[in-house]
Amino acid sequence: MNTKIDALNYYGATKKYPLHFPALQEDIDADVVIIGGGFSGINTALELAEQGITNVVVLEARHLGYGGTGRNGGQVMAGIGHDIEAVKKYVGAAGMETLFKISNLGAGIIRERIRKYHIDADFVPGYGYLAYNQRQLKTLQQWEKEFKAATPEDDIELYTGKDVQQVIGSDVYCGVLKHMGGGHVHSLNLLLGSAQAANSLGVKIFEYSPVVEVSYGKTVRVRTAMGSVKAAKLLWACDSFLNNLEPEIYKKTLVTYSYQVSTEPLSSKLVERISPLRGAFSDIRPVINYYRLT
């Protein structure tokens, strides 16, 4: 046991879904087997079930959300995270517009699934992209155009100078791009609510079922210590916990680290002063700072 990663965190202490799924203890068949019970695995299972493919099995080595899904920033954001002009050299203007539409689609799917399945995930709309200097402000000006073209129905506005204080109570930034299509969410509750929805549609979920072997052939056979799944299709959704189960993928992964802290509850007066938007924020440097209210 890794005592640091297994220690109770904010999300685990405030989860609202007491879900528990059994370990796999038999040999079963499926149309699709998914290894990993985080956002990628559970949302793929839910999407398949919504499309009528319900013979889906999800195998999670620990509990749902054990990895990055259950311990991330909870930021619901659009955008591509890269210099627009650099990306345009490869995809062109039309490709750039498509990338922004896709990135906005992700935030829209989250909002729609929260509504559709009544997921109690504390979603709050509103995101602020922050610029420290004029070069970054120029990037936000480009983003504003791309965001508005991608989702003209969203409330998107760039604030500069003293107007920044209308969105965030800091004089460090020279600009902030407000995007009301984004926001923030309790990521573990979002995952667990999504898992509950997938399970209600027929998806089989097994926790504490680490995969020990994968055999390929006309079908794929995924083995755990006490059972196995034979399926036509396999999806790897393990993130950095893949280890060497699939060497071709693992050798192409890069492990990164991010750190967060939670404060004591803040007074309503202080909240109003530091975050009039009540939203989530991040700057646009290569290694970002990000924060939000809970």
Number of C-alpha atoms within 10 A of each C-alpha: 5 6 7 8 11 9 8 10 14 14 17 15 8 11 18 17 17 7 12 12 14 11 20 23 13 12 14 13 15 18 16 23 26 25 24 31 29 26 24 18 24 30 19 18 33 25 13 18 20 13 9 11 17 22 18 24 27 27 28 27 20 16 19 28 24 18 19 17 19 25 20 16 20 23 23 25 24 22 15 15 9 12 14 15 13 10 15 14 11 10 13 13 15 9 14 19 17 15 19 20 19 16 16 22 16 15 17 17 11 18 20 12 17 18 11 10 13 12 21 17 20 14 22 20 18 23 28 29 21 28 23 16 12 12 9 18 23 13 16 22 16 14 20 18 14 21 23 17 13 19 15 11 10 14 14 20 16 19 20 15 11 12 13 21 21 16 24 23 17 14 12 12 20 20 28 29 23 25 24 19 22 28 25 25 25 24 25 28 23 27 25 27 22 23 27 19 23 25 21 13 18 17 24 21 25 23 19 16 25 19 20 12 13 16 11 10 7 9 13 17 21 22 20 21 14 13 15 21 23 22 21 14 15 20 15 15 21 22 18 13 14 17 13 10 15 12 11 9 13 16 10 7 13 8 7 6 4 11 9 10 8 11 7 5 9 10 9 8 8 11 15 15 16 16 19 14 24 21 27 29 28 18 18 20 13 9 8 10 14 18 17 19 19 17
